[in-house]
Amino acid sequence: MTPTLASGAYIGRLGGLLTSTNAGGSYTGHVRDGPTIELLYFPDCPNWQLASDRLDEVASDRGLVVTYRVISTAAEAERVKFRGSPTILIDGCDPFASGDEPFGLSCRLYQTPAGMAGAPTVEQLGAVLA
């Protein structure tokens, strides 16, 4: 399911349930304390849904919310330090970044135990959320 976003709004998942915030960030639901998890992507990315599915699996096991943000322009990518789609941020930090990746609207690859892939493995995501 592709999250539908109004300008500045986020849609996320708590377990299998969709949650949302308005453009001002207001959220009235109750969630367990934990890290802020955000998946940044552009809609034509062939790997964002796989990353979303894996991230949701790990987050739902821990009762955490994943929010989604569509990156639409090169200027926005530069402003938010978007290292390619999909990018996963934990408390605003990219745990998979080496630090020298360029910012922009591009596809991203991750080093996994099986080699380069379009999304981190469930095990890698579990490790960064441990």
C-alpha positions in Angstrom: 0.0 0.0 0.0 1.4 3.4 -1.0 1.1 6.0 1.7 -0.9 9.0 0.4 0.5 12.3 1.8 -0.9 15.8 1.9 1.7 18.5 1.7 3.8 18.3 4.8 1.8 15.4 6.3 3.1 11.9 7.2 1.5 8.6 7.2 3.0 5.8 9.3 2.3 2.4 10.6 1.9 1.1 14.1 2.0 -2.6 13.7 -0.4 -3.1 10.7 -2.4 0.0 11.5 -2.0 3.2 9.5 -1.5 6.3 11.6 -1.2 9.9 10.4 -0.1 13.3 11.4 -1.2 16.6 9.9 1.2 19.1 8.4 1.8 20.6 11.8 2.9 17.2 13.2 0.0 16.7 15.5 -0.6 13.1 16.5 -3.2 12.1 19.0 -2.6 8.4 19.2 -0.6 6.6 21.9 2.6 4.8 21.1 5.3 3.2 23.2 8.4 5.3 23.8 11.1 4.5 21.3 13.1 5.9 18.5 11.7 8.0 15.7 11.8 5.9 12.5 11.4 7.5 9.1 11.5 6.0 5.6 12.3 8.6 2.9 11.7 7.6 -0.7 10.6 8.8 -4.1 7.6 7.1 -5.6 9.4 5.6 -8.7 11.9 3.8 -6.5 11.8 0.1 -7.2 13.0 -0.8 -3.7 11.1 1.5 -1.2 8.2 -1.0 -0.8 10.6 -3.9 0.1 12.4 -1.6 2.6 9.0 -0.6 4.0 7.8 -4.2 4.4 11.0 -5.2 6.2 11.1 -2.1 8.3 7.4 -2.5 9.3 8.1 -6.1 10.3 10.9 -5.1 12.6 9.0 -2.0 14.0 5.7 -3.8 14.6 7.6 -6.5 16.6 8.7 -3.7 18.9 5.5 -1.6 18.9 7.2 1.2 17.0 5.8 3.6 14.4 7.3 4.1 11.0 6.6 7.4 9.2 7.0 7.9 5.5 8.2 11.0 3.6 8.2 11.4 -0.1 11.1 13.3 -1.5 10.1 15.1 -4.7 12.8 17.5 -5.8 16.6 17.7 -5.9 16.4 20.8 -3.7 14.4 18.9 -1.0 16.8 15.9 -1.3 19.8 18.3 -0.6 18.0 20.0 2.2 17.1 16.8 4.1 20.4 15.1 3.3 18.6 12.4 1.3 21.2 9.8 0.2 18.9 8.0 -2.2 15.8 6.0 -2.1 15.0 4.3 0.2 16.7 6.1 3.1 15.9 5.0 6.7 16.5 7.4 9.5 16.5 6.5 13.2 16.2 9.5 15.4 17.2 11.6 12.4 20.4 9.7 11.7 21.1 7.4 8.8 22.6 4.2 10.4 23.6 2.8 7.0 25.5 5.9 5.7 29.2 5.8 5.4 29.3 9.6 5.2 30.5 10.1 1.7 27.3 9.3 -0.3 26.0 12.2 -2.4 22.6 13.7 -1.7 20.0 13.6 -4.4 17.2 11.8 -6.2 18.8 8.5 -6.9 18.4 4.8 -6.1 20.3 3.6 -3.1 22.2 0.3 -2.5 22.9 -1.3 0.8 25.7 -3.7 1.7 24.1 -6.9 3.0 25.6 -10.3 3.9 24.5 -11.5 0.5 26.0 -8.5 -1.4 24.6 -5.2 -2.6 20.8 -4.9 -2.4 18.1 -2.3 -2.7 17.1 -2.5 1.0 18.7 -3.6 4.3 17.8 -7.1 5.5 15.4 -7.7 8.4 18.4 -8.7 10.5 20.3 -5.5 9.7 17.2 -3.4 10.5 16.7 -5.3 13.8 20.3 -4.6 14.7 20.0 -0.8 14.2 16.8 -0.8 16.2 18.1 -2.9 19.1 
